[in-house]
Amino acid sequence: MNNTSRRNFIKTSGAIGSFFILPSGLRAKSPNGKICTAHIGTGGKGRIDTVYLAKHDNVEVVGLCDVDYSHGKIDTWSKQFTSATAYQDYREMLAELGDKIDAVSISTPDHTHYPATMDAMERGKHVYLQKPLTHKLEEARHLAKFAKEKGLTTQMGIQNQSREAYRLARHYVQEGILGKISKVYVWSFKTWGYDGEPFKEKSAIPDTLDWNLWLGTAPVHDYVSKVYHPGQWRKLLDFGCGTLGDMGIHIFDTPFKALDLKDPKWVEADCRAPNGFGHAEKNMVRYGFKPTKYTTDDFTFTWWDGTDAPRHKNNPDLMLPNGDELPKQGAVFVGENGRMVLPHCSMPTFYPESVIEKLPKPDIEGVDHYTQFLDAIEGKDQTLAGFDYSGPLAESLCLGVVACQFPGKRLKWNAKKMKVTNLPEANPHLKGKYRKF
Ligand SMILES: NC(=O)c1ccc[n+]([C@@H]2O[C@H](COP(=O)([O-])OP(=O)(O)OC[C@H]3O[C@@H](n4cnc5c(N)ncnc54)[C@H](O)[C@@H]3O)[C@@H](O)[C@H]2O)c1
């Protein structure tokens, strides 16, 4: 384990800015013709990301990084990928391996996404970044712009988008079998929020974990076992985006892509009053979008999360015939000619079924999201969830998260100026603050 002194590359000023600058155009090229990958966050979802990227014939894993050797299974990985060097600090890994790296995968808690991705992209690396892209809205805008300027290949980890079910659903909607869509309802039963008081206790930090590195640019919190790391951070304002950011990004994706949605005009939320610490455990967020060629002019878009989602009682749009039940998480598209129910990760069903009978079964197959990213680096494919697409998607999610800090108020959104126009106190919530670490 390389444990040399940690260098601080982050020039923090409290504002979005440059994390590490190399002359533009400087880009890694592997002498052996392989795509050399480095992996930041190798536990949790990072385990799957590492395995799937490493499976590709033309990949060589050269770097592994996790702030917790034990949760990140660094010893196991190091035995499997003998050509890889292991680190605890991604800044050291990117600096020391330098041109040996072509692409970086980032599977860390949300608050780390922006600083780690900027560090990698400023060094000319292609990036596979986990959802929901960023913790703050402004960061998503910045990543998309920067990746485009640098011509880098990017992919956000919404793997379902590449699979058959979501591709078919998009195809049917865009073929117009439901007619124009007037309403979309999206929901998840999950409760990635925390309605309690801030934690007062303190636990001993495990020997395998560097807590300062885990906190990264986020404000300092004392370590408390099992309430931040692993996984639980998504419930808390300083580190995650609640259920909306966690599951919403997967579930919003099909309506966004199918209906060509972008830039909400307004957003409003119904949830408990903010407590400055945790996301609310139950939320309703409603969005107003500019109509598109796939929607009616009065199109509405509603999200619910928590144990009472979907809030469907007495809503005829959400009552299904034949005793059919709504999925625990997913989407319903309501169109002029019928409805499509799209359970999260499953095939769509139609009411009435006859709406798809008129259309020949399309020749659509799923593709592997990771392979697509690697093939795109080699110029053989294009990513479906590159930052050009996932940036605006993440912006809408992040705006919904901000609305949950102002329940009952409609936030009017000027996407071009990146500003809430009627509630100035909402605007600081769009930006990150970056602690030096
Ligand atoms: N696409 C999907 O289906 C899916 C599913 C689950 C999680 N995710 C995403 O994956 C990311 C991680 O979520 P998780 O549930 O695996 O969380 P987790 O807390 O279980 O795992 C995060 C891993 O990253 C490590 N880590 C934390 N900070 C780090 C840093 N600065 N540098 C290096 N390593 C660091 C942790 O030690 C841990 O091993 C999140 O963005 C989450 O939204 C995606």
The ligand as an ORCA input file, in Angstrom:
! r2SCAN-3c Opt
* xyz 0 1
  N     -25.754      2.399    -10.593
  C     -26.246      1.755     -9.566
  O     -27.123      0.915     -9.699
  C     -25.712      2.064     -8.190
  C     -26.017      1.229     -7.101
  C     -25.476      1.544     -5.861
  C     -24.678      2.660     -5.707
  N     -24.427      3.457     -6.792
  C     -23.589      4.663     -6.653
  O     -22.267      4.261     -6.321
  C     -21.661      5.216     -5.475
  C     -21.218      4.532     -4.202
  O     -22.352      4.028     -3.525
  P     -22.219      2.751     -2.564
  O     -23.592      2.349     -2.200
  O     -21.339      1.745     -3.178
  O     -21.500      3.434     -1.302
  P     -20.557      2.731     -0.230
  O     -20.406      3.709      0.860
  O     -21.063      1.362      0.082
  O     -19.190      2.497     -1.014
  C     -18.378      3.565     -1.393
  C     -16.948      3.062     -1.492
  O     -16.113      4.175     -1.818
  C     -15.077      4.271     -0.845
  N     -14.739      5.686     -0.741
  C     -15.410      6.674     -0.118
  N     -14.795      7.866     -0.322
  C     -13.718      7.615     -1.091
  C     -12.690      8.425     -1.650
  N     -12.654      9.738     -1.445
  N     -11.709      7.818     -2.365
  C     -11.717      6.479     -2.578
  N     -12.668      5.661     -2.069
  C     -13.663      6.223     -1.356
  C     -15.659      3.676      0.419
  O     -14.686      3.275      1.333
  C     -16.446      2.504     -0.165
  O     -15.613      1.402     -0.397
  C     -22.710      6.304     -5.259
  O     -22.521      7.335     -6.170
  C     -24.014      5.590     -5.551
  O     -25.036      6.477     -5.973
  C     -24.905      3.158     -8.015
*
